[in-house]
Amino acid sequence: MITKENLKNPIFCIVAMNENRIIGDGKNLLWNLPGDLKRLKKITMGSPLIMGRKTWDSIGRPLPGRANIVLTNSVSWNAAGAIVVNSFGDAIFKADEWIDLNMETKQNITQKKIFLFGGAEIYKIGLEYCDNIEMTKVKSDIKTGIKFPKLNESDWEKTKLEHHLATNDSPEYSYWHYKRIL
Ligand SMILES: NC(=O)c1ccc[n+]([C@@H]2O[C@H](COP(=O)([O-])OP(=O)(O)OC[C@H]3O[C@@H](n4cnc5c(N)ncnc54)[C@H](OP(=O)(O)O)[C@@H]3O)[C@@H](O)[C@H]2O)c1
């Protein structure tokens, strides 16, 4: 059984959401934030990502320099560049295995962190194992869509890292680090 105490490598959650906790429409993201995507790449490079099959479909290709571990209930689904798993426990096992292999062969710059990459179904399963969230808060009044699980606000210490004003192409957004305190 997985517990936070017996994790070999820490799991960090990474997410972009609006004030209504909307993360996407089920197929895609709902905003265009090139700066946020660059930051996501920098933060996750050299690490395993755990994502749901729908998030994989929305990206449509493996993200390079990272293990793309995809959760599905299907025993026959596969895609080039995806490490397919049927349970969250197996996802963690594969992520640990990938980190060990890459540390040995030094093929990727591995930072010994696993990323909970979304979408909502995968956040729902994995958040309890995360003590850290890299959160992008996007100013957008979209009310319907796929939602990030509701956090118990008092369990988290929140630090605002950076703020970006709206431009002609992008809404206002900010980067936050959430650290679990309970
Ligand atoms: N803003 C962000 O930071 C962010 C990040 C990631 C994704 N997103 C958005 O989120 C949306 C997708 O999220 P979503 O919640 O609809 O889907 P999802 O979490 O990406 O994927 C759901 C799928 O994962 C598989 N799955 C879930 N639980 C499982 C389990 N316990 N065991 C095995 N497989 C399991 C199932 O695949 P099968 O159906 O194949 O069985 C399920 O249909 C998209 O709009 C995407 O753009 C946003």
The ligand as an ORCA input file, in Angstrom:
! r2SCAN-3c Opt
* xyz 0 1
  N      -4.572     23.366    -16.078
  C      -3.785     22.338    -15.800
  O      -2.802     22.464    -15.058
  C      -4.102     20.997    -16.386
  C      -3.239     19.916    -16.177
  C      -3.577     18.671    -16.747
  C      -4.765     18.535    -17.466
  N      -5.554     19.616    -17.631
  C      -6.851     19.512    -18.347
  O      -7.644     18.558    -17.645
  C      -8.554     17.962    -18.554
  C      -8.472     16.441    -18.421
  O      -8.730     16.073    -17.072
  P      -9.737     14.878    -16.699
  O      -9.916     14.876    -15.222
  O     -10.930     14.963    -17.570
  O      -8.927     13.570    -17.189
  P      -7.510     12.949    -16.740
  O      -7.396     12.960    -15.262
  O      -6.438     13.575    -17.546
  O      -7.671     11.461    -17.284
  C      -8.727     10.658    -16.838
  C      -8.463      9.244    -17.291
  O      -7.396      8.678    -16.520
  C      -7.634      7.293    -16.359
  N      -7.771      6.993    -14.923
  C      -8.286      7.781    -13.948
  N      -8.238      7.169    -12.752
  C      -7.677      5.960    -12.974
  C      -7.354      4.860    -12.140
  N      -7.579      4.880    -10.809
  N      -6.794      3.764    -12.692
  C      -6.538      3.719    -14.029
  N      -6.809      4.747    -14.867
  C      -7.379      5.839    -14.353
  C      -8.901      6.954    -17.127
  O      -8.494      6.641    -18.436
  P      -9.332      5.638    -19.399
  O     -10.576      6.387    -19.751
  O      -8.413      5.440    -20.572
  O      -9.579      4.399    -18.621
  C      -9.627      8.288    -17.111
  O     -10.598      8.434    -18.129
  C      -8.175     18.486    -19.939
  O      -9.033     19.585    -20.268
  C      -6.755     18.994    -19.765
  O      -6.443     20.029    -20.674
  C      -5.256     20.839    -17.115
*
